[in-house]
Amino acid sequence: MMRKAIITFGVGYGFEHIKHFVLSCKKFIPDTDIYMFAGKNIPQLEADCSHIQGVHFIPFKENFTGKVIAKVLSKMPSLQQKYAQYLSAKWERDPLRRTRIEALTSPLTQFMVKRFFLIKQLLSQLPHEQVMIADVRDIIFQYDPFATLQSDAIVTGIEPVANSESEMNEKWIRRTYSDAIFEQMADKNVACAGVTYGSRRAINQYIEEMLEETYENLPKIIDMLGADQAIHIRLFYYRLRGLTRHLEANGSGSIATLHFSDLTEFSVSNGRIENLTGQPLAVVHQYDRHPDLAVELRKGLEARQPVNQMAS
């Protein structure tokens, strides 16, 4: 049996924010290890999860020197830009020192980008053959998404709008790349960076290409919200060569991505959301954008006693 890992970030969250993610994962994917980066409340989270097997909390920490440099340079934009250009060039020219360069780079970036530096470090220490990178607060599981995963596959969800129809995604792509690059992707559906999973090889390649794009565009994306999303979209439409890329639309795959959905692609009953053919979705993302749905899914989960994890 292939070992499965889900890597996520719960910094600033209490148990109430991660509860439904964790319980649904351990019910429907019981043999999966959850690795969650968290903040100073790890002792409390560990106590809250003491009756649940396979949940590992990791302190969220960044390189001290890098943090100090980033803080000082934040008050000197021109030097900050030159420093970013230096790190970008150094990372490209000196592969043997990339670990050190990445530690210095991470504090320059917004949280959703910096997580990829930490994921790279963590994944190098894990033995798992199948890996998911996921948000935590707004995800609930309904069955095992890894069950039918191909060895060369990488999977993400797409939203029912084009990049040109999403003001925030358009802004992020234009700022991270250029107006010309945005025009190439304008008619593509938004690919959501909140859920990505695949074989270990596929996820390693995804992370490496995410960092390549980060360094190529680093001076433009210092502390910028949404750069990870722009890069994710570009990777799934134009990169990740050699992998089978699955961009799953609502109702047609294992992922439901609900921010822009009016829910007409689904039916909801008995605490579950299904596509119109009656197939439940493995990963339900952004369900909290629909308060009534959130109540029903959470009640449905809590009504079903998880197996093999909960203390009697």
DABEL-V292525 format. One record per residue. N is the residue number from 1. RES is the residue in one small letter. OMEGA is omega in whole degrees, -180 to 180 (none if undefined). D_LAST is the distance of its C-alpha to the last C-alpha in whole Angstrom. Layout:
N|RES|OMEGA|D_LAST, N|RES|OMEGA|D_LAST
This chain:
1|m|180|27, 2|m|177|28, 3|r|-174|26, 4|k|177|25, 5|a|171|25, 6|i|-179|25, 7|i|-176|27, 8|t|-176|27, 9|f|179|29, 10|g|-179|27, 11|v|-180|29, 12|g|-178|30, 13|y|170|26, 14|g|-177|23, 15|f|-179|20, 16|e|-180|21, 17|h|-175|23, 18|i|-171|21, 19|k|-173|18, 20|h|173|19, 21|f|-175|20, 22|v|-176|18, 23|l|180|15, 24|s|177|18, 25|c|-175|19, 26|k|174|15, 27|k|-172|15, 28|f|177|18, 29|i|-169|19, 30|p|-178|16, 31|d|-179|19, 32|t|172|21, 33|d|175|21, 34|i|175|22, 35|y|-174|24, 36|m|171|25, 37|f|-177|28, 38|a|-175|27, 39|g|-173|29, 40|k|-178|29, 41|n|180|26, 42|i|179|24, 43|p|179|23, 44|q|178|21, 45|l|178|20, 46|e|178|18, 47|a|-179|16, 48|d|-177|15, 49|c|-174|14, 50|s|-180|13, 51|h|-178|9, 52|i|-177|11, 53|q|170|13, 54|g|177|17, 55|v|-174|18, 56|h|179|21, 57|f|-176|23, 58|i|179|27, 59|p|177|30, 60|f|-178|32, 61|k|175|35, 62|e|179|39, 63|n|-176|42, 64|f|-180|44, 65|t|179|47, 66|g|180|46, 67|k|-180|45, 68|v|179|48, 69|i|-179|51, 70|a|-180|49, 71|k|179|49, 72|v|-176|53, 73|l|179|54, 74|s|179|52, 75|k|-179|55, 76|m|-173|58, 77|p|-177|57, 78|s|177|60, 79|l|178|59, 80|q|178|55, 81|q|179|56, 82|k|178|58, 83|y|178|56, 84|a|178|53, 85|q|178|56, 86|y|-180|57, 87|l|180|53, 88|s|-180|53, 89|a|-179|56, 90|k|179|55, 91|w|-179|52, 92|e|-173|54, 93|r|-169|56, 94|d|-177|54, 95|p|-177|51, 96|l|-179|51, 97|r|-175|50, 98|r|179|48, 99|t|178|45, 100|r|-179|47, 101|i|179|48, 102|e|178|45, 103|a|178|44, 104|l|-177|47, 105|t|-173|46, 106|s|-179|43, 107|p|177|44, 108|l|-169|46, 109|t|176|44, 110|q|-171|42, 111|f|-174|38, 112|m|173|38, 113|v|-176|40, 114|k|-180|39, 115|r|-178|36, 116|f|174|38, 117|f|-179|39, 118|l|178|36, 119|i|179|34, 120|k|179|37, 121|q|-178|36, 122|l|-175|33, 123|l|178|33, 124|s|-178|36, 125|q|-175|33, 126|l|-179|30, 127|p|-169|31, 128|h|-178|29, 129|e|179|31, 130|q|-170|30, 131|v|171|30, 132|m|169|29, 133|i|-170|31, 134|a|164|29, 135|d|-177|29, 136|v|-171|26, 137|r|-171|26, 138|d|178|28, 139|i|173|26, 140|i|-179|23, 141|f|178|22, 142|q|168|23, 143|y|-172|23, 144|d|179|24, 145|p|-179|27, 146|f|-170|28, 147|a|-177|28, 148|t|-176|32, 149|l|176|33, 150|q|-174|36, 151|s|-178|37, 152|d|-171|40, 153|a|168|38, 154|i|-167|37, 155|v|171|36, 156|t|178|36, 157|g|174|36, 158|i|-176|40, 159|e|-176|40, 160|p|175|43, 161|v|174|45, 162|a|177|48, 163|n|-180|48, 164|s|179|51, 165|e|179|50, 166|s|-176|47, 167|e|-176|49, 168|m|179|46, 169|n|176|46, 170|e|180|50, 171|k|-178|50, 172|w|-179|48, 173|i|180|50, 174|r|-177|53, 175|r|-179|52, 176|t|-176|51, 177|y|-177|53, 178|s|176|56, 179|d|-179|58, 180|a|178|59, 181|i|178|55, 182|f|-178|54, 183|e|177|57, 184|q|-175|55, 185|m|-172|52, 186|a|-175|53, 187|d|177|52, 188|k|175|49, 189|n|176|46, 190|v|173|44, 191|a|-170|41, 192|c|-177|38, 193|a|-177|37, 194|g|177|33, 195|v|174|32, 196|t|177|34, 197|y|-179|32, 198|g|175|34, 199|s|178|34, 200|r|179|35, 201|r|-178|38, 202|a|-179|39, 203|i|175|36, 204|n|179|39, 205|q|179|42, 206|y|-179|40, 207|i|180|40, 208|e|-180|43, 209|e|174|45, 210|m|180|43, 211|l|176|45, 212|e|180|48, 213|e|178|48, 214|t|-179|47, 215|y|179|50, 216|e|-175|52, 217|n|-171|52, 218|l|-178|51, 219|p|-179|54, 220|k|-170|53, 221|i|177|49, 222|i|177|49, 223|d|-177|46, 224|m|173|46, 225|l|172|43, 226|g|-180|43, 227|a|178|45, 228|d|180|42, 229|q|178|42, 230|a|-179|45, 231|i|178|45, 232|h|-180|42, 233|i|-179|44, 234|r|-180|47, 235|l|-174|45, 236|f|179|44, 237|y|-171|47, 238|y|-178|50, 239|r|-179|48, 240|l|-179|45, 241|r|-179|48, 242|g|177|47, 243|l|172|43, 244|t|-176|43, 245|r|177|42, 246|h|174|40, 247|l|-167|40, 248|e|178|38, 249|a|179|39, 250|n|176|37, 251|g|-176|36, 252|s|-179|38, 253|g|-176|35, 254|s|-175|32, 255|i|169|32, 256|a|-179|33, 257|t|-158|34, 258|l|-176|35, 259|h|-178|37, 260|f|-175|40, 261|s|171|39, 262|d|175|40, 263|l|179|37, 264|t|177|39, 265|e|-170|38, 266|f|166|35, 267|s|-177|33, 268|v|177|30, 269|s|177|28, 270|n|175|25, 271|g|180|23, 272|r|174|25, 273|i|-176|28, 274|e|171|31, 275|n|-171|34, 276|l|174|37, 277|t|177|36, 278|g|180|33, 279|q|177|31, 280|p|179|28, 281|l|-178|29, 282|a|-176|27, 283|v|178|27, 284|v|-174|28, 285|h|178|30, 286|q|-179|31, 287|y|-178|30, 288|d|174|30, 289|r|-179|33, 290|h|-170|33, 291|p|-180|31, 292|d|177|31, 293|l|-179|29, 294|a|179|27, 295|v|-177|25, 296|e|-179|25, 297|l|-180|23, 298|r|177|21, 299|k|180|20, 300|g|178|20, 301|l|-177|17, 302|e|179|15, 303|a|-179|15, 304|r|-177|14, 305|q|176|10, 306|p|-177|11, 307|v|170|10, 308|n|179|10, 309|q|-171|9, 310|m|178|6, 311|a|180|4, 312|s|none|0
